[in-house]
Amino acid sequence: MEETKTLYFIEQTKNIEGSYIEIDTVLVEDSKEEALQEFNQLVSEDCEKSFGYTLNEYQIKAEKSFFQKLISSWKNLPAEFYRAMKVITYQPLAEYQA
């Protein structure tokens, strides 16, 4: 059974070469307040080589179990896993450029 849920992704731009942009997902949260708090903490502590961070809001439609798996193990998920979701809306909420 599919459901629609809003998730918040904190992403870090690691490398830019021409039109190629390398981005690491730093955190996935289901709470906007917690995502904003973590984003602000990362921005204030940024000491590694980075082009900056973004906090993005995604409205996603997927199987119910998909969300539990995504939140619990997002660091180790292969690209195929992300193909199992349908992004309905996307909105950047915050951006920090180093």
N, C-alpha and C positions, 0 to 999 in steps of 0.2 A: 504494500500500500504506500503510495507516494504522499508526501506532505511538503509544504513550502515553509521555509525557515530563513531568518535573516542571520548571517554570520559576519563577523568582523575579522579581516585579515590584516596583520601588520607585516609589511613586506619591506625588504632592504635591497636597494639597488647596489650591486657589488661591482659591476663592470659594464662599461659602455664602449663598444667598438663599432663605429658606423651605425648601421641600423640594428645591430645585435645588442640587446640589453639582457644582462644576467641578473635575475632577481631571486633572492632567497625569501621564503616565507618564514618569518620569525615567530609568529604566533597566530593561532586561530581561536577566537572567543565567540561565545554566543551572547555575551552581555556587552552592550555598548559602553557602559560606565567602566567596566573592567578593562576593556580594550583601550579606551582613552587614557586611563590611568597608566597602563603598561606602556603605551605609546609615549606619553610625557616622560616617563622614567627613562626609557631608551634614549630619547632625544637629549635629556639632560646628562646622560652618562656616555654618550657616543665617543669612543676613543679608538675604535678600530677603523681601518680604511673602508670608507663607505661613501657613496654619492648621496646618501640620504635614506629616509624612511617614508613610507606612505601608510596611512590607515584607510582601508577601503571597506565599504559595506556591500555585501552581496546578498541578494535575495535568491535563494536556491531551491529548486524543486528536485527531490530525490526520494529514494526509499527511506523509511524511518530509521532503519539500522545504519544507513550511510552516515547520518549526522553523528551518531554515537562513535562510530569508527573514526570519523574525521577529527573530532575533538580529542579523542584519546591518543591517536597515533599519527597526527598530521606530519611530523618530521620525517617519517619513514615511508610515506605513501608514494607509489610509482605513478607516473603520468596517466596510466590506464585507469587508475582509480578516479581521477578527476573527470574522466569522460563519462562517468556514471551519473553525473549531476548536470542539471540544466540551469544555467544562470539566467534568472528572469530580469533582474535589474542589478546595476552596478553604480556605485556612487563613491567618489573619493571624499573622505571626511577630513583628513588632515595630511599635510606634507611638510617634511623637514629636509632641507638641502644642506649638506655639510660643506 
